[in-house]
């Protein structure tokens, strides 16, 4: 971990430095007694301790991502999906290409200010081992596929089961279900997941994509919400596809509704009384999609402020998207050349901890800049940063905010008055440069002695 941390984004041989250390790393990743669960166990425990030290509600963000690899032999790793190659065969049919890779469903706990406290659950798999819902489609006598209502298939036979498993593990890891609010995108619109949260005594804010039936009414949720009056207006700052900022005006509706389970599962699952929140942007913006969020929650929503709070919590879901970006762009997880899924899973598990640390540094600079710098940097690192990056304002405070800004400047951050706080990319570039400089400094001291 220390070698990978010093060489963030580098290959294993480059991070290890020599053949002996590289061979040891390969043996570790290939060891049958090593698994991603054991690698992450210590981090999960540390996350639990950080969770216990913070008061108030905390958000558990859930999302799925894919790691794609280029291999001649796809069987040793597994499959993720099929994509079009871009040209057609002689019969005019689209040529398809099988993508080799691993899927990961991750859960990240953050404060309501956006500070990531750590990971609570990670599930890695390939479709060689766990077939998706497409594999459940049967073939008819004519060779075509049967039309199957996927809502009638038990959740245990679907990949969607990972949502329930991560909610269970996250709740068990943190130990205080009443303080947790699980947050997910439209993929989390799973009735079994709503019931699981209710059974665990935990809360949720999920985005919906299904128009469910309303109990004892004959109407659907969307029809009920269409009849509701606008109960508030909220303004948020957004950016278009070119990065230009603008203000979006959202019209907010909310209503408590008794929702039915899917047809075919009514005997297994009861009706749920949930609050539905719809936030729709006025007008049609240019250069970006119109904001239209349809959320469902088991939290109380009795006024406009409650509804806005849930919208702001859902907006923090992008933190886990950023975590996946750091994992791929910063740690270069998809550049790994390991040959089997088991080895790659162990390496990705280690990189997850490194990616969380980069994200934590970025957000700590924004939410808690006055913390002591010694929580993040060693005395030698602080000495080197002060020598390499002259202070513009003569500041001398030993705070996290000041030294993370110095680290970002080492990675190319300009630190102008109107610049936004440093992001993940400049911080990991600064970390890579500082590692090399630290190594040169240590070697120079040894040679001098």
N, C-alpha and C positions, 0 to 999 in steps of 0.2 A: 504493500500500500504506500509506503514511504517513497519507494522508487517510482511508482506510477504518479504519485503526487508531485514529485520533483520534475518529472518529465511529462506533464499534462499534455495530452494530445500526441505524444510520440509513440512509436512502435515499441513493443516489448524489448527487443534487442537494444534499441537506442536508450530506453529508460533504464534498463539494467546495467548497461555499460560494458559488460564483458560476457564471454561465452559461459563461464561457470554460473554467473548469476542468472543469465538468460535460460540456461538449461534447468536450473532450480525452479524458475518461475513456470516453465512449461510442465515440469513434473508436478508442481503444486496444482496447477489448473487441471491436470489430467488425473489427479489422485481420486480414486473412487470413494475415499472417505471424506472428500471435500464436496460440499454442495452450496448452492447459493443461499439456502436457508441458514446454514451454519456461518457463512461469511457475514450475513447481515444481522445475525442474532445480537451481537454486541451493539450495533448501531440502533436496532429497535429498542434495546434496553436504555440506551442513552437518550433516545427520543422520548421514552416514557418519563425519564427523570426531568427533562426539559419541560415536558407537558405538565408535570406535577408542580413545577416552580412558577407557572403562569396561572393567573386567575381569569375567570370569565369563560365565555364560549370560545371554542377553537374549531376551525374548519378542516375537514379531511377531504382533500381534493383527489378525485379518481379519474384516470384516463388510460387509454390503450395506445400503444405505439408499435411500429414495426421496425426491425433491423434487417436490412437487405444486404446480402453478400453475393459475390460473384464466384461461383465454384463450378467446375466441370461435373463433379459428382454431387448431386443435390441430396442424395439419400442420407449422407452422414449428418446433415444439418436439418433438413426438413423443408417444407413449403409454406409460403405465406399466402400467395395469390397468383392469379394469371392476369397478364396485361397484354395489350395489343402491341405488336412489334412496329407498327407504323406502315406496313405494306401488306397487300393481299396476294393470295396464291392464284394459280391459273384459273380457278373456278370462281374467283371473285370473293372468296371467303377471307375474313380477317385472320391473319396469322397471329397466334398467341404465344406468349413467352412465359414460362413458369419461373416465378421469382423464388429464390432460395433465401431462407432467413428464419428469424425468431420473432415471436410476438411477446410483448411485455405489458402487463396490466399493473400499474403502480398506484400507490396511495401515499400522499404527502400531506402532513399536518402543518397548518400555518395559523398564525394569529390573525385576528380581524384587521390588523394593520398590514398584513402581507408578509410577516417575517416567518420563513420556513423553519420549523423546529426539528424536522427530520422525517424520514420515511417510516411508515407503519406496516406496510405489506407490499410484497413484490411477487408477481406470478409470471414465470417465463414458460413458454411452451411453443411447440411447432405443430403444424396440422398433420404431420405424419403420425403423431401420437393422439391428437384430439381433433376429430373431424368437426368441421363447421356445419351449419344448418343445411348448406347445399348438399352435403353428403347424405342427408336424410331424405332427399327427394327420390321417390321410387320410379322405376321405368315401366311404362305400359307395354301392351302387346305390340304397339306400332313402333316401339323404340323410343318414344318420347317420354317426357317426365310427367308423373302424376302431379296434379295441382293439390298441394297439401297446405292446410291452414296451419301456419307455423305457431300460432297462439295456442293450439291444442297440444303441442308437443311439450312434455314435461321439461322444466328448466334444467333438470339434471342431465339431459341429453344434448344441451346446447352449450356453446362457448360462453353464453351470457352468464353461466354459473359463476364465472370468475368475479363478477360484481358482488354476488352474495358472499363468496369466500373472502374477498378482501375487506368487505364491511365487517364480517365476523372477526377476522384476524385483527383489524385495526382497533375495533372496540375492545377485544380481549387484551391487546398489547397496551393500550392506554388506560384501561381499567375504570374509567368514569364515563359511562355511556351518556349520562344526562347532559354533560358539557359538550358533547360532540355534535357537529352538524356536517353530515356527509353531503358533498357537492359533486354533481356530475352533469355532463352534457346530454344531448338528446339520446345517446346510446344507453343512458341509464334509465330511460322510460320503460321500466320493467315492473309489472304489478307485483311479482314475487319479491322484488327488491324492496318495494314499499312495505310489504307485509313483514319482511325480515327486519327492517329497521324498527317497525312497531313492536315486534316480538323482543328485540334486544333492548328496547327502551331508549333508543337513540333518535336523533332528529335528522332531517334531510331537507335539502333544496335541490331538486332535480329539474332539468329542462325537459319538456315533453314534446313528442312528435305524433302521438296517437290521440285521436278524438274518442275518448272513452265514454261509455254509457253512464247516465245518471240514474241512481237507484230510485224506483217508484215514480218515475217521471216520464219515461219514454223518449226523452230528449238526450242530446249528447252534451259533453262539457263545453264544446265550442259554441253550441247554440245558446246555452245558458249564459256564457260570458258575453256573447254578442248583445244580449238584452240588457246587460249591466251598464249603468252610467259611468262615465269617467270620474273617478274619485280623487284624482290628484294629477299634477303635472310635475315632472322632474327634468332638470337640465343636466346633461353630462357632456364632457369634452371628448371628442373622438377625432381620429385621423383618417383621411381618405387613403386611397391606394398609393398616392404619391407622398404620403407623410404630412400633408398639410392639415393643421388643426382646424376644427370647427365645433360648433355647439349643436347638439341634438336635443330636441324637446320630446320627451316621452310622455305619452298619455297612459295613466296607470288605472287598471281595474283589478279588483280582487273580490273573491267571494268564497265562502266555505260551502263545499259541495260534498254530498255523499256519493262516492264513485263505486261502480260495480267492477268485479273482476272480469277477465275475458270470458266469452262464451266457451264452455267446455271445461272451465276450471272453477265454476261457481260452487261445486261441492267441496272443493279443497280450500278455497280462500273466501274470506268474508268480505263484505262491503267495508270501505274505509271512508272516514270523514276527514277530508283534506281541504286545504286552502289553495285555490288556484289564483295565480297572479299573471296578468297579461300586461306587458309594457310595449306599446307600439309607437314608433316615431312618427311625428307629424310630417307630412309632405314626403317627397321622393328626393333623396340626396343625390348629388353627382359624384362619380368616381368611387363609389363604395355601395355596399348593400344596405338596404334599409334595415334598421334595427327592429326586430320583432321577437321578443322573448316571451315564451309561455312556460311558466314555472309552476311546480306543484310542491307543497311543503306540508309537514305536519306540525310546524311551529305556529303559534298564535299570530294572526295578523288582524288587528282591530282598528288601525288607522293608517294614514298615508306614510307616516314615519316608519312604521313596521314594514310596510311593503318596500319602501326605498332601501331599508337595511338589508332585506333579503336580496334585492337586486344587486346591491354593492357586494354582498357576499358571493353571489354567483359570478360577478365580474372578476373576482379574485381567482377563478378557476384557471385563468390564463397563466398563473404561476406554474402549474404543472406542465403546461405546454412549453414554458421557458425551461423548465427542468429537463425535458426531453431534448430541447434544442441544445442545451449545454452538453448533454450526454453524447449527442451525435456530432455537433460542430466543434465543441471544445475538447472533449475526451476522445473524439474520433473513433467511437465504438464500432462503426461500420467499416473501418479500415483494417480491423483485426484479420489476420490470416490463419487463425486456428481452424482445424479441419472438422471438428465435431461440435454438435449442439451442446454437449455437456461442458466442454472446455469454454466455449463462448459464453454459456450461461454463467459460469464462475467468474469470468473476466468482466462481464457486464455488471454482475452484482458488486464487484469491487469498484467499478467506474461509477455506479449509482451513488456511492458514498462521496466520491470525489466531486461529482456533479452537484450534489446537494451542498457541499461545502462552498463551491463557487457561488451558487445561488444565495446561500446564507450570507456570505461576505457582501454581496451586492446589496441585499436588503438590509443588513445590519447597518450599512453606511447610511441608509435612508431613514430607518426607524429608530436607531439607537446610536447616533454618531458620537455621543459623549461617553460611551463605555471606555474603560482603560484599554489602551492599545496592546498591552501584554496578553490579553485574552486571544489575540490573533497572531501577533508577531513576537519573534524572539528579540532579545536585546541586540544581537548582531544584525538582524534584518532591519530593525529600526535605525541602527547606526548607518547602515549602507544606504537606506532610502533617504535619510537626511543629507548624506554626502552627495548622492547622485542627483537628487531633485531639489534644487534650491527653493526655499520657501518664498512665495511672492509677497506675502503680507507680514513676514517676520514672525509667524506663529511658531510657538514652541510647545504647545500642549501635547501630551502623550495620549491622544484619544484615537479611537477606532476610525472616526470620520476623517481625521487629518491624515493618518498613515495610509488608509485605503485610497484617498485621493492621490497621495504621492505614488502609490503602487499603480494606480490607473494612468497617471501621467507617464510612468515608465512604459506603459503599454500603448501610448499614443493619445491619451486623453488630454485635451487642450486646457481645460479648466477655465474657460472664459466666463464672464459674469452671467450670461444668459444661457449657458450650456446646462442641459439636464444632468442630474447626478450620473456618475460613471456606471456603465452597464456591464453585463457579464463578459463580453468579448474583450474589452480593454483590460478588465481585471485579469482574465486568464492569460492574456498576452504579457501583462506586467508580471504575473507570477512566474511565467516561463523565463523571462529575462532575469528576474531577481534570483531564480534558482541557479542560472549559469553564472551570474555575477558572484553569488555566494560561494559557489564551487571554486571560482578563480581566486577569490579572497582567501579561502581556506588553504588552497594549494600554495599561494604566495607566502602565507604565514609559515607553513611547514618548510618550504624551501629556505625561507629567511632564518629559521631556527637551525 
